[in-house]
Amino acid sequence: MESKKETQRQSSWDINLFGVAIRDLSKLLPGVIAVSVLAWISIWISEFIGLQLLGFEKSPVSPVMLAIILGLLIGGSFRYHRGLSLVYTFT
């Protein structure tokens, strides 16, 4: 957790933009990439289940629901990489 001095040193841009210092935005990149991959996988699985397995024209399985479930399973099953530590403190 940040100390009061570190919080006071942050400009209004730092506080209003992502809640982290601008110099630390590059540290969020691994988390953004991980979430993007998870979203793509969720969309693909949703379409596969709805279109291929169930044979519907539009998938009744929500990719958002799958992303949440996959995120919970992955987050609870594996230890996160040290590079993602800022992402966990950000959320």
C-alpha positions, 0 to 999 in steps of 0.5 A, a space after each residue: 500500500 502506498 504511503 501518504 507521501 507517495 500519494 501526495 506526490 501524484 499529480 491529478 493525472 496520476 490519480 484520475 488515470 488508472 489510479 497509478 503513477 504515469 511512470 508505472 503504466 508500463 507495469 500494467 501491460 502484462 495484465 492488459 495482455 493477460 486479460 485480452 487473451 482471456 477475453 479472446 479465449 472466452 469469446 472463442 469458447 462461447 462461440 464453439 459451445 453455442 454454434 458447434 456443440 449446441 447448433 444454435 445460430 447465435 450462442 446462448 453462452 455469454 463470453 463475459 460469464 465465461 471470462 469471469 469463470 475462467 478468471 476465477 479458475 485461473 486466479 485460484 489455481 496458479 500463483 501469479 507472476 511477480 510482473 503482475 503484482 501491480 495489476 493485483 494491487 490496482 484491482 
